[in-house]
Amino acid sequence: MKIAILSALGNVEVRACVDSLLATAGSADFDLLVLRERGIRERTLNAALEQLGTDDDLLLVGEDIRFTPGWLEALRAQEEQADIWGMSMLYPDSDKVQDRGYDLIETHGRVQLEARERGRRRGELEPFGWRRCDGVCGCFVYLRRRVFQWVRTFREEEGCNRWGEFVFLAEARRHGARIAVLDHFLEHGGVSTKGHADPRYGSLSYRLERELWQRLADRFIDPAWVRQHRRTAFDTATLEQLRRPGQRVLIYGIGTVTEALLYHLGEVPSGFVFASGLPEEAGLEIAGRTVQDVRRLDPADFDWIVLTPLHAGEKIYRQHFAANRPPEKGCRVSMVTAEPVGAVLQYRLLPPAREQEPS
């Protein structure tokens, strides 16, 4: 096996990654290459293939990965079951799940690549050993040698630093490659491609990626791969409260949850204002309204603030609202949570933890 560690963050992160690798790989022998970012991730990946060659199994790793004991044993035990492997991921220094592989899911006519069980706690989960999936975390991709018979390079013109690995996997899958994820957790910082100055390559914005993703989906995804179909739902009482006339409602975030909310609301109430904490999203349009920079808004101007990004509501609340929301005004703050119930993704609005009454 040959291993390439791809570095966009610098030596401190590289050393931590390498230390965790050496501490958990036992007596295994492997060639190790550290490669600095070549402007975009896909170009870096191609440089790794060129320098290491494609005559052996390759492990491509972002330097924000931290290896955990048993990862190599888990991989070796199941290696024959698939051609491309990923690992389950936790957020750093936590038991919070980032993904257990990715699945293609059609929701209201749109296909998305969704992280399995993101936001759940590790102790809540049922183990699965390994499973077939549609995608894996791009910062840990194990490619068995046979894959390079089918695909030999990463498409630099398609990836934009978040989709290059998925496009590679999709092309290999069209040739019959099997993709799977192990139920062994590594830690993943999730920041190795997010610092690029060009928003096309480093932004967290779903809105900026949506058009790119749709082009990739139309070109590279076989409709037969999409085996999961789902609806979304908000409870009727919440929708009626949001439709109540005369109130000013700030909707923070313009991603998939906001799209689902607008789908169920139908007509957008006149008092809705949309905002984002990402500078590159300010000035975009959604539902005929211009997205505002949240830093330029006064929370005191609103009756209700709805934080739509899943798994990030507490952080956003602390960052933008906790210190300057006047309690005497009675402004309501809600975070959106999601729970799959059969084929329905049920969205609910809950107050931030510090806003809840003690039990």
Backbone torsions as a table, in degrees:
resi	resn	phi	psi	omega
1	MET	NA	142.2	173.8
2	LYS	-117.6	143.2	-176.1
3	ILE	-124.8	131.4	173.5
4	ALA	-115.8	124.7	173.7
5	ILE	-102.1	119.6	-174.5
6	LEU	-97.1	123.3	-170.2
7	SER	-114.5	120.8	171.7
8	ALA	-119.0	-6.0	-171.4
9	LEU	-112.1	-14.6	176.2
10	GLY	111.3	178.2	-169.0
11	ASN	-66.2	-32.1	-179.1
12	VAL	-61.8	-46.5	178.9
13	GLU	-67.6	-39.9	179.5
14	VAL	-60.6	-45.4	-178.1
15	ARG	-62.4	-43.1	179.8
16	ALA	-62.4	-39.7	178.4
17	CYS	-65.4	-48.9	-179.1
18	VAL	-62.7	-42.4	179.1
19	ASP	-58.7	-43.8	-179.6
20	SER	-68.0	-34.6	177.1
21	LEU	-63.5	-51.0	-176.9
22	LEU	-66.8	-31.5	-178.6
23	ALA	-74.1	-18.3	-173.9
24	THR	-117.4	-5.1	-175.8
25	ALA	-90.4	-1.9	178.0
26	GLY	59.9	-133.6	-178.2
27	SER	-95.0	11.0	-178.1
28	ALA	-62.3	139.9	176.2
29	ASP	-98.4	136.3	175.9
30	PHE	-158.7	153.0	170.2
31	ASP	-82.1	140.1	-176.3
32	LEU	-127.8	126.5	178.6
33	LEU	-123.3	130.7	171.0
34	VAL	-106.3	125.1	-172.9
35	LEU	-126.5	124.5	177.6
36	ARG	-71.9	149.6	179.6
37	GLU	-57.6	132.1	179.3
38	ARG	-99.2	48.1	178.2
39	GLY	89.5	-56.3	175.5
40	ILE	-131.9	155.1	-173.6
41	ARG	-62.4	-39.4	-176.9
42	GLU	-63.3	-37.7	177.2
43	ARG	-65.7	-37.7	177.8
44	THR	-65.5	-43.3	178.4
45	LEU	-60.6	-42.1	179.1
46	ASN	-65.9	-35.6	176.2
47	ALA	-64.2	-37.2	177.9
48	ALA	-64.5	-43.0	178.2
49	LEU	-62.7	-39.7	-179.0
50	GLU	-66.6	-41.7	-176.3
51	GLN	-77.7	-35.8	-178.7
52	LEU	-89.0	-21.9	-175.5
53	GLY	81.5	171.9	-177.5
54	THR	-123.4	28.8	-179.8
55	ASP	-98.4	11.5	180.0
56	ASP	-147.1	167.2	173.9
57	ASP	-66.7	137.8	-176.8
58	LEU	-121.7	138.4	172.1
59	LEU	-114.7	119.7	-180.0
60	LEU	-105.7	123.1	-169.7
61	VAL	-132.0	134.4	168.9
62	GLY	-80.1	148.3	-173.5
63	GLU	-74.3	-2.3	174.4
64	ASP	-92.8	15.3	172.6
65	ILE	-90.1	139.3	172.0
66	ARG	-119.6	117.1	180.0
67	PHE	-72.4	148.0	-179.5
68	THR	-123.8	152.1	-177.0
69	PRO	-54.4	135.3	176.7
70	GLY	96.1	-5.6	-176.2
71	TRP	-62.7	-42.7	-176.3
72	LEU	-70.7	-38.9	178.0
73	GLU	-62.6	-41.3	178.6
74	ALA	-62.5	-41.6	179.4
75	LEU	-65.5	-47.7	-178.4
76	ARG	-62.8	-34.7	-177.1
77	ALA	-66.8	-29.5	-175.2
78	GLN	-115.5	3.3	-168.9
79	GLU	-50.1	-38.6	-175.5
80	GLU	-71.0	-12.8	-175.2
81	GLN	-77.1	-15.7	-177.7
82	ALA	-152.9	170.7	-179.7
83	ASP	-102.5	-25.8	-179.6
84	ILE	-131.4	129.4	-175.6
85	TRP	-123.7	145.0	167.2
86	GLY	-126.1	174.3	176.7
87	MET	-118.5	153.9	170.7
88	SER	-69.2	151.3	-173.7
89	MET	-128.1	139.9	169.9
90	LEU	-109.1	152.8	168.6
91	TYR	-66.9	150.9	-174.8
92	PRO	-56.2	138.5	173.9
93	ASP	53.0	40.6	-179.0
94	SER	-152.2	173.6	172.3
95	ASP	-108.5	20.6	-178.2
96	LYS	-89.7	128.7	-173.8
97	VAL	-77.6	131.0	171.9
98	GLN	-92.0	-43.8	171.7
99	ASP	-166.6	156.7	168.2
100	ARG	-124.3	54.0	-172.0
101	GLY	89.9	170.4	-177.4
102	TYR	-124.2	144.1	-178.4
103	ASP	-127.2	144.5	173.1
104	LEU	-81.4	124.0	-177.4
105	ILE	-133.0	130.9	176.4
106	GLU	-94.4	125.0	179.2
107	THR	-131.7	118.6	178.7
108	HIS	51.2	43.3	174.3
109	GLY	87.0	-4.7	179.7
110	ARG	-114.7	136.9	177.8
111	VAL	-94.8	131.4	178.9
112	GLN	-129.7	155.6	174.9
113	LEU	-101.1	111.6	-169.6
114	GLU	-113.2	136.6	176.9
115	ALA	-71.8	125.0	-179.5
116	ARG	-68.7	123.5	171.1
117	GLU	62.3	28.4	175.7
118	ARG	-59.8	136.8	176.4
119	GLY	91.2	-12.5	178.4
120	ARG	-81.1	166.3	178.6
121	ARG	-93.7	140.9	-175.7
122	ARG	-54.7	-40.3	-177.9
123	GLY	-68.0	-13.4	-179.8
124	GLU	-85.1	-10.6	-165.7
125	LEU	-93.4	150.1	171.5
126	GLU	-88.4	129.6	179.5
127	PRO	-68.2	149.0	176.8
128	PHE	-129.1	-2.1	179.6
129	GLY	75.1	-72.2	172.9
130	TRP	-157.3	160.5	177.4
131	ARG	-153.4	154.2	172.0
132	ARG	-72.9	146.9	-179.5
133	CYS	-151.5	177.7	-178.2
134	ASP	-98.1	-18.4	179.9
135	GLY	-161.5	163.2	178.1
136	VAL	-134.3	164.8	176.2
137	CYS	-57.3	126.1	-176.4
138	GLY	-68.4	-8.8	178.9
139	CYS	-93.9	6.2	169.0
140	PHE	-150.3	98.8	179.8
141	VAL	-129.1	116.0	178.6
142	TYR	-101.8	117.1	-176.3
143	LEU	-111.0	116.8	175.9
144	ARG	-74.6	151.9	-170.7
145	ARG	-52.9	-36.2	-176.1
146	ARG	-62.4	-24.5	-178.9
147	VAL	-58.9	-32.9	-175.4
148	PHE	-75.2	-4.2	168.8
149	GLN	-71.0	-25.7	-173.8
150	TRP	-102.0	-42.7	-178.1
151	VAL	-136.4	132.6	-173.6
152	ARG	-119.4	-10.6	-179.9
153	THR	-143.6	161.3	173.6
154	PHE	-94.8	136.5	-176.9
155	ARG	-75.2	107.9	-177.6
156	GLU	-71.3	-26.8	-176.6
157	GLU	-83.5	-9.2	-173.4
158	GLU	-108.9	-26.6	-161.7
159	GLY	-80.4	-44.8	-175.8
160	CYS	52.2	42.8	168.1
161	ASN	64.9	5.3	172.9
162	ARG	-135.4	-17.2	-173.7
163	TRP	-117.9	-4.3	-177.8
164	GLY	-59.4	-43.5	179.1
165	GLU	-66.1	-39.6	179.6
166	PHE	-64.7	-41.3	178.2
167	VAL	-61.6	-41.8	177.5
168	PHE	-59.3	-47.0	179.8
169	LEU	-62.1	-41.0	-179.1
170	ALA	-64.9	-40.6	178.4
171	GLU	-64.8	-41.6	177.9
172	ALA	-65.1	-37.6	-179.1
173	ARG	-63.9	-36.2	177.5
174	ARG	-60.8	-25.0	177.4
175	HIS	-91.3	1.0	177.5
176	GLY	107.8	3.5	179.8
177	ALA	-64.0	141.6	178.9
178	ARG	-101.2	129.6	-177.5
179	ILE	-111.8	135.0	-177.8
180	ALA	-148.6	162.8	177.6
181	VAL	-129.3	141.9	177.8
182	LEU	-91.6	146.0	176.3
183	ASP	-88.2	49.9	172.1
184	HIS	-121.4	130.2	-172.1
185	PHE	-94.4	130.7	164.7
186	LEU	-106.9	168.5	172.9
187	GLU	-101.1	139.6	-176.0
188	HIS	-135.4	119.3	-179.6
189	GLY	-68.3	-29.3	178.3
190	GLY	69.5	27.8	-176.9
191	VAL	-127.7	3.5	-169.9
192	SER	-70.7	-19.1	177.1
193	THR	-119.3	14.1	-172.4
194	LYS	-97.7	-1.8	-175.5
195	GLY	-99.6	8.1	-176.4
196	HIS	-67.8	139.9	-177.2
197	ALA	-66.3	-29.1	179.9
198	ASP	-86.1	118.9	-177.6
199	PRO	-56.9	-24.9	179.1
200	ARG	-63.5	-24.4	-175.6
201	TYR	-110.4	-14.0	-174.5
202	GLY	-131.9	-2.8	-173.9
203	SER	-77.5	149.7	172.4
204	LEU	-85.6	0.1	-170.0
205	SER	-73.1	117.4	171.1
206	TYR	-62.6	-36.7	-175.6
207	ARG	-62.4	-40.9	179.4
208	LEU	-71.5	-28.7	-177.2
209	GLU	-87.6	-16.0	-171.1
210	ARG	-58.5	-45.9	-178.9
211	GLU	-66.9	-41.4	177.1
212	LEU	-61.0	-47.2	-179.6
213	TRP	-59.3	-41.5	-178.6
214	GLN	-63.4	-39.3	177.0
215	ARG	-63.2	-43.1	179.3
216	LEU	-65.7	-41.9	-179.7
217	ALA	-61.6	-44.4	-179.6
218	ASP	-63.9	-33.3	-173.9
219	ARG	-88.6	-36.7	-167.7
220	PHE	-115.2	-15.6	-176.5
221	ILE	-96.1	125.1	172.4
222	ASP	-77.0	124.0	-179.0
223	PRO	-54.0	-26.0	180.0
224	ALA	-68.1	-18.5	178.7
225	TRP	-72.7	-22.3	-175.1
226	VAL	-83.6	98.3	-174.8
227	ARG	-105.2	-7.8	-179.0
228	GLN	-113.6	129.5	-179.4
229	HIS	-127.4	136.4	-169.1
230	ARG	-145.4	151.0	171.3
231	ARG	-111.2	162.5	174.2
232	THR	-113.6	158.7	-179.6
233	ALA	-151.0	141.6	166.8
234	PHE	-118.2	145.0	179.6
235	ASP	-67.7	148.6	-173.6
236	THR	-59.8	-38.4	-178.1
237	ALA	-63.0	-40.6	179.1
238	THR	-63.5	-45.2	-179.7
239	LEU	-62.2	-40.1	179.6
240	GLU	-66.7	-38.4	177.6
241	GLN	-64.6	-39.8	179.6
242	LEU	-68.7	-28.2	-179.8
243	ARG	-81.8	-7.7	-174.4
244	ARG	-57.5	126.8	-176.3
245	PRO	-70.9	154.6	173.5
246	GLY	86.2	0.2	-179.5
247	GLN	-107.1	151.1	177.1
248	ARG	-101.3	120.6	-176.1
249	VAL	-120.9	124.8	175.9
250	LEU	-98.3	118.7	176.0
251	ILE	-100.0	110.9	179.5
252	TYR	-92.1	123.0	178.5
253	GLY	103.8	140.9	-178.2
254	ILE	-129.8	41.0	-178.8
255	GLY	-98.5	-150.6	-173.3
256	THR	-66.0	-34.2	-179.8
257	VAL	-67.1	-43.1	178.1
258	THR	-64.2	-38.7	175.5
259	GLU	-59.9	-43.3	179.3
260	ALA	-65.2	-40.7	179.5
261	LEU	-61.6	-44.8	179.0
262	LEU	-64.7	-36.4	177.4
263	TYR	-58.7	-43.1	-176.5
264	HIS	-81.3	-28.4	178.6
265	LEU	-72.9	-31.1	-174.3
266	GLY	77.0	-108.8	177.7
267	GLU	-71.5	133.9	-179.1
268	VAL	-78.1	123.6	179.1
269	PRO	-58.0	148.6	-174.9
270	SER	-65.1	-25.9	-176.5
271	GLY	-86.8	5.6	-179.1
272	PHE	-77.7	133.7	171.3
273	VAL	-125.3	134.3	-179.5
274	PHE	-106.0	136.4	-177.6
275	ALA	-140.5	161.1	178.5
276	SER	-144.0	152.4	172.9
277	GLY	-92.9	-2.1	177.5
278	LEU	-92.7	118.6	-176.9
279	PRO	-56.4	-33.3	-177.0
280	GLU	-72.1	-12.4	177.9
281	GLU	-92.7	-18.9	178.1
282	ALA	-62.3	131.0	-179.3
283	GLY	96.3	-14.2	173.9
284	LEU	-70.5	169.0	179.6
285	GLU	-116.6	143.9	171.5
286	ILE	-144.9	131.2	-179.9
287	ALA	53.4	34.6	178.5
288	GLY	77.5	6.6	179.5
289	ARG	-113.5	148.9	177.1
290	THR	-84.5	132.1	-179.8
291	VAL	-74.4	130.9	-177.6
292	GLN	-96.8	151.7	170.8
293	ASP	-76.6	119.8	-173.9
294	VAL	-60.7	-26.7	-179.3
295	ARG	-69.6	-15.4	-179.5
296	ARG	-99.4	5.7	-179.3
297	LEU	-108.2	152.4	176.7
298	ASP	-104.3	115.7	179.7
299	PRO	-55.9	-25.2	-179.3
300	ALA	-66.1	-14.1	-179.9
301	ASP	-81.2	-2.1	-172.1
302	PHE	-122.2	149.8	175.6
303	ASP	-88.9	-25.8	-174.6
304	TRP	-149.3	130.1	176.7
305	ILE	-116.2	123.6	-178.5
306	VAL	-115.1	117.7	-178.5
307	LEU	-96.8	107.6	-170.8
308	THR	-89.5	-23.8	-178.9
309	PRO	-62.8	124.1	-179.2
310	LEU	-69.0	143.6	175.1
311	HIS	67.6	5.7	-178.7
312	ALA	-127.7	6.2	-173.9
313	GLY	-60.9	-43.1	-179.4
314	GLU	-62.6	-43.7	180.0
315	LYS	-63.2	-44.6	179.8
316	ILE	-64.7	-40.7	179.0
317	TYR	-59.6	-48.0	179.7
318	ARG	-63.4	-39.0	-174.1
319	GLN	-71.5	-40.1	-169.6
320	HIS	-116.6	-19.0	-168.2
321	PHE	-128.6	-30.0	-170.2
322	ALA	-60.2	-40.7	-172.8
323	ALA	-81.0	-25.6	-171.6
324	ASN	-123.9	21.9	174.1
325	ARG	-95.4	112.7	-175.3
326	PRO	-70.2	113.0	-176.5
327	PRO	-64.5	-26.1	-177.4
328	GLU	-68.8	-18.7	-179.5
329	LYS	-81.8	-15.9	177.9
330	GLY	75.3	23.7	179.6
331	CYS	-64.0	132.8	-179.4
332	ARG	-91.3	139.0	176.8
333	VAL	-125.1	131.5	179.4
334	SER	-132.6	144.4	171.3
335	MET	-109.8	145.5	177.6
336	VAL	-90.5	132.0	171.9
337	THR	-119.4	162.0	-177.9
338	ALA	-135.5	140.1	177.5
339	GLU	-139.6	123.4	176.6
340	PRO	-71.9	129.5	176.3
341	VAL	-126.1	95.5	-173.2
342	GLY	62.8	-126.0	-179.5
343	ALA	-92.4	13.9	-178.8
344	VAL	-117.2	134.1	171.8
345	LEU	-96.7	109.5	-175.0
346	GLN	-91.8	116.4	176.9
347	TYR	-92.0	140.1	176.6
348	ARG	-134.0	153.9	177.8
349	LEU	-109.1	123.2	180.0
350	LEU	-127.5	153.2	175.3
351	PRO	-74.4	153.6	172.2
352	PRO	-56.3	155.6	-174.8
353	ALA	-55.8	-40.4	-177.2
354	ARG	-74.4	-10.0	178.0
355	GLU	-93.4	-12.3	-175.8
356	GLN	-78.5	147.9	178.0
357	GLU	-72.7	140.9	176.0
358	PRO	-63.0	142.9	-178.3
359	SER	-80.6	NA	NA
